[in-house]
């Protein structure tokens, strides 16, 4: 089997490979670029595995005229930049020692060693510069069956890096078959190694969870996380009951997945801190959660927070409270988002000033919103004080 793609035939990428091959070394595309090409989905990162040692890669590629950045040279990785396109070139490796977070590696001349140290069979697929696929561990079969499986012994792979527990659910959400379920051996091993999750940094956990929740339909994976005890371990108090309905609503209204919207629905104890969200992400999450049960109408939400956030809040309400989400409500939110209040503070002066000016302005703004944004400036100024 062969893969194709503009990224593969790009002459600069081919030149990076050719430089290594001309010097007598292997140059094999590996991981996500091969997997995605086989699935006919976009390729964003180009990873190349080689039997050349990192210093040798550096020397060869610099002689070929490419810029080489020693991004992780101690672990075997350099970045070769060809006409602005980065290529992560990593020497074949095998693990010597692991502690659940990081590994001590040794370089290898054998692609099988390199494949066996990876996480899932679908990520241990290689291809040469012609696109011919090399499948040392049966990953192609699993990829075509939409089955995410750990390489060899699941418990061993998990103990090497406990983040693989979360990656298992994330990869299933993106590449697995929701109808066939998740790999039972993988789930059993995960359930036996929950304590290892406590070793992970909050940044790594948060990054994985955001990637998972950005999948088209993460509900089956999150449900499996709950059943194995993983969900409560990383986000105590989380409830995924309404996640499926939310995903259905999004699909019905052709709304793109959004991790924070889905995280707001899950709830749980302090996700901002547990997932090390940015200040902006934390503020957005708090706003979404605070407005779910508020009395704010669709027009008011649109005016106060813009259409995108208003829409998110309306989706969350519909999913959590099992209420219909009408096109009318979405249209009202859109109207509110584009409305412009016809008065300025100066229009109320000098009759009002100081705190009284602020209160009067807020009162008139509420009256204007409640009118469906129809009251004119003249009509607002004629309203009695209230």
N, C-alpha and C positions, 0 to 999 in steps of 0.2 A: 504494500500500500504506500501511496505517496501523498504528501501534502502539497498545497500550492498557496500562493498569496503574494501580493505585491511586496510585503516585507521580506519574503524569502528570496525573491528574484532581484531585489534591490541590489544594484551593482556594488554599492559600498559595503553592504552586509556580506555579499559574496566575496568581496576582496578581503574582508577581515578573516573569513574562513580560509580562503586560498593562501593567505600569508602563512597560516599555521600548517596547512597541508603541504605546501611547497617545502617547508622546513622538515617534513617527515612526521608531523604530529596529527592527531585526530582533531576534528572540529565538529561537534555534534550539537545541534539545537536541542534544548531539553525543557521539560516542564510546561509552563503555561502557554508558551507560544506554539508548541506542538499540539498540546491538548486543544487549544482554542481553534487552531487551524483545522483539526480533524472534525470539530463541531461546527465549523464555518461561522465562527463568531469573531469579532475584532481581536486582534493581537496588539497589546499595548507595550509589553516588555519582551526584549529579546535576550535570552540566556543561552550561553554556549558552554558546553563542557568539553574539556580537553585533557589529554594525558601529559601535556607540557606543564612544567612547573611555572608558578606565577612569574618569577623573574625572567624565565625564558619567554613567556608570553609577552611580557613587557618589552623585552629586547626585540623580538620578532616584529611586533606590531609597530613599534616606534621606527624601526628600519623601513617598514612599509609606508611610513609617512602619517601614521595615525597618532592622535593624542591618547595617552594612556594615563589613567588616574588610579592610584593604588588604593581603591576604596576599602578593600578588606584583604590586603595582600597576605597577612599572617594566616588567614583562613583559606587562602587560595584564590581570592577573587580580585580581579582588576577590571576596570571599566574602560573599554576601547571606544572612543568617540570617532565616528566616521561621518563626516558631513553633517554634524549636529545630532546624529542618531547614536544613543548609547547602547553598547553591547556588554552585558555582564559576562565576563569570561572566567570560568572557575575550573580549577584543576580537579580531576577525579579524586574523590576522598573516601575514606572510611572512618568511622568513629572509633576512637581509642578509649574514651571515657566520657560519660555524660552524667549530669546531676539533676536533670529534669528541667533545666532552663538553658544551659549552654553545653557545648560539646568540645572536647579536645579531639582534633582530627589529625589523621596522617594522610599524606598524599598517596595516590594509587595509580597504577597503569591500566587498571581494569574497569571497564564501564559497569560491570556487574556489581563491583564494590560500591560504586557511586550510586547505582540504582537502589541497592538494598538499604542505604542510609536515609532514603527519602521517606515521606510520610505515607502517601497513598499510592496505589498502583497506577491511578490515572495521572499522577504527577511524575511517574518514572518512565515516561515515553520520550524517545530520542528520535532525531532525524538528521541525516547527513545533508550536505549542502545541495544535493539534488532533490531533496524532499523525501527520500526513501525512509520509511519509518522503521525504527529499531525498537523492539518491545521485549526487554529482558525478563519481565515479571508478569506478563499477562494483563497489562494495563489497558490494552486496546479492547480486549473482550469486555472488561468492566466498563470502559468508557461508552462503548456502543450499547451496553445493557443499562446504562445510567445507574451504575452501582458504585458507591464509594466504599472502598475497603482498605484497611491498613495493610501495609506490606508485611507479609509473613506473620509473626506473632503480634497481635494488637497490643498486648500488655507491654511488650518490649518497646514498641514504637512510642507508646504513651509515656513510659518512664524516661525515655530519652528527652522528651520535651512535652511537658504537660499542657502547653498551649495547643497541642494536636487534638486534645479533647474538644476544644471549641472549634478548631479548624474542621474537624470531622462533621460537625453539624452545619457549619458554614458551607462547606463544599457540597454537602447533600442538598442544601437549599438552592445552590446555584446549578449543580450538575446531576443531581440524583433524580430518580423516578419516584414521585410522591405516592404512586399507586403500589409500588412493590415494597415500600418501607425501607428502613435503615438496616444496615448489616447487623445481624444479631450478635455475632462474635465481637464486633466493635463495641456495641452498646454494653455488652456484659463486662468487657474489660474496662470501659469507662466508669461503670457503676462501682467497680472494685477499687478505683484509684481516684476517688473524689478529693481526698486530702491533698493530692498534688496540686490542685488548683490554687491552694493557699500560697504556693510559692511564687505565683505569677505576679508581675507588677500590674497595677491598675491600668497603666497606659496600654499594655499589651492586651489585657482583657477587654478594655473599652474599644480598642481598634478592631478586634475580632467581632465584637458584638455589633458594632456599627456596620461592618461589612455583611454580617449575617442578616441584619434587619433591613438591609438595602436590597436583598434578593427579591425577585418577583413575588414569590410566595414562601416566606420563611415559616409559616404556621406549622407544617408538619415537623420541621426540625426543632422548633421551639417546644412543641408538645413532647417530642422525644427527650429534649433537655429536661423538661419537668419530670417526666416519668423516671429518668435515671438519677434525678436529684441534682443535676448540674445547675438548673435554673435557680433554684433556691440557694445554691452555694455561691453563685456569682452575683445574684440580685435577690436577697431575701425579701419575701413579701410580694414578689411579682406574680401576676395573674394573667395568663395568656388566653383565658376563655374567649375573649372578644376579638382575638387577633385574626382568626379566620373570617369572621364577618367584616372586619375592617378591610382585609385584602380583597374580599368580594366587592365591597363598595368601591374601592379604588379602581378595580377592573371595570366595573359597570360604568363608571363615570370617566374612564380613560385617564386616570390620574396616576402619575409616576410614583413608584415607591419612594418613601422618605423615612430614613432610619429614626429621626427624632419623633416623628408623628407616631410611629409604632412603639417607640420606647415610652412615650407619654401614656400610651394605652396600657402597657405592661405594669406601670406603677413601680412599686417596690421601694425599698429603703435607700434613699439618697443616691440615686443613680448618677447624679452629677459628680459626686465624690468617688463612688465606687468605680466609675468608668473614666475618671479623670477628663471629663468633658471640658472644653474650652469655656471661657467666660460667656461668650456669645451663645454657645450651645446650651449652657446651663440656664441662661436667661430665657431662651426660647422654650426650653423644656418646662420651666416653671410657669411661664405664661400659658402654655397649652394646657397644663394640668389644672391651673387655677381657674381657667375659663370653661372647663368641661361642664361643671355643675352650676355655672353662673346663670343669671337671668338675662344676660345680654342677648339682644336679638341679632339676627343675621345682618341687618343693615348697620347696627351699631358696631358689631365685630369688624365688618369691612371698613368702616370709617376709622375706627380706633387703631386697627392693627394691620390693615392692608388685606388684599384679597387672599393671598396664599395662606397666611396664618388663620384668617377667618374660615377658609375652606377646611383647613386641618381640624379646627375646633368643631365644625359642623360634622365632619366625618367621624370624629371621636365620639361625639354625642350620639350619633346614629348607631354606631357599633356597640357602645357600652350600654345604652338605654334601650336598644332594639326598637328604635323609632325610625320612621321613613325619612329619607333625605330627598327633598324635592328639588327640582330644577328651579322652582320659584325662590327657594331659600338661597340657593347659590347665586341666582341673578340679583337678589337683594343685597347679598354681600358684595357682589361686583359693583352694584350701584353705589353702595356706601364707600367702597374703596376709591371710587373716582369722583365722589362729591367734594365740593369746596364750600366751606362755610362762608356765607356772604358778608359777615360782619368782621370788623377789626376792633381792637380795644379802643382805638381813637374815636370810633363811632359812638361810644357810650360816654365819652368825656365832654365836658367836665362834670356832668351830672353824677357820674360815678367815679370813684378813685380808690386806690389802695385795695385792701381785701374785698371791699364791697364791689369793686370793678370786676375782680376775678369771679366772685360768686355770681354776679349778674351775667357775665359772659358764659359761664358754665351752664346756667339755667337756660339761657336762650339757645345755646348749642344743643342741649337735651331736647328742648321743644322742637327745634329744627330737625333733629334726627327722628324724633317720634312722628313728625309730619311726613316722613318719607322724603326728607330733604327738599320739600316743596315750598316752605315758607320763604318769602322774599325778605330782603333786608328791611324794607319798609314795614312789612307785616310783623317782623320780629321786634322792631323798635316800638311798635304800637302795643305790644303785649304788656299787660299789667305786671307789676313786680310780684314775684312769687317765691 
